[in-house]
């Protein structure tokens, strides 16, 4: 394959699309008759969560400087998504080894291609509206990361409840400004705190962590060597093999031995002094990792889902029903109508690169 080339110090997007979406499995299986990871689903409108994420990323960094990481088990899904999207590279993990590996695998490639790069990290399962305000905020984060150099800039959102499945950020005072945005220090980063801790952080103006972040490649690399040395040795080995016949076998081998580490718990939580935060304002944001969050968002925007509402009744799977969250909404009685934000024009997928030991051509079957 042809590896991307360009000027040094560019801006790159990394799209995290390797999750299995197990918490959404009961909904997707009732809806589709089989499990499909949430990032590949269009729960409302015509575009999947991944396609929305790609479109937002392309407004922030050049389309060809976009790297999407998926897991091998999801190959058929990603190829279908690429039919209506062009630009960038796709990197395939042999298996899911949690978020540290999922982030530093694409980062290894970006570092090999552009060691002076600034990267933007985008989870592929978020709902964002309106997108233009989100995009402008992330552009400010990019400028802040380039200006401050040695800090990781996090995107925080004001909490609406005591969500214990998110990371929480306790901001401190201002450390600098990028045009139009204050960058706050981070006094503490707490991944999935208990309820009492979350209440305490909320009282001090705490924010939810979105895992959208910006940083210089070398800043993340340095921090990972400090807090995740048992992981980074493998990625150094891969980095030295990129572009050689050893690349595919090396990727397979390191994932066979790769320790499971969580990026938020094992890195971000350990280095609050190296973090900064910018608050996302006047934007409806939700991590669509659970049916309850999808139902709450649809209730907020007054839209109907693409799936039948009975799919939200998950009592047979040991989960409480959530369809009642939509009751009383116009969406409850309406035919499923598409909800879609303005999308960039589509082109036939071209120039896409897929990296991995089994991805030299389109998979068969």
KAKAKA-V745268 format. One record per run of one state. SS is the DSSP state (hx for helix, st for strand, lp for the rest). FROM is the first residue (numbers start at 1). TO is the last residue. Records with the same first field share a line. If there is no record, write none. Layout:
SS: FROM-TO  FROM-TO
This chain:
lp: 1-10  17-21  33-37  41-48  59-65  83-88  94-97  114-117  124-125  130-130  149-151  159-166  179-180  192-194  204-206  228-228  242-246  258-262  267-267  271-271  281-283  288-290  302-308  313-314  318-322  327-329  334-352  356-365
st: 11-16  66-71  89-93  118-123  126-129  152-158  167-178  181-191  207-216  275-280  284-287  353-355
hx: 22-32  38-40  49-58  72-82  98-113  131-148  195-203  217-227  229-241  247-257  263-266  268-270  272-274  291-301  309-312  315-317  323-326  330-333
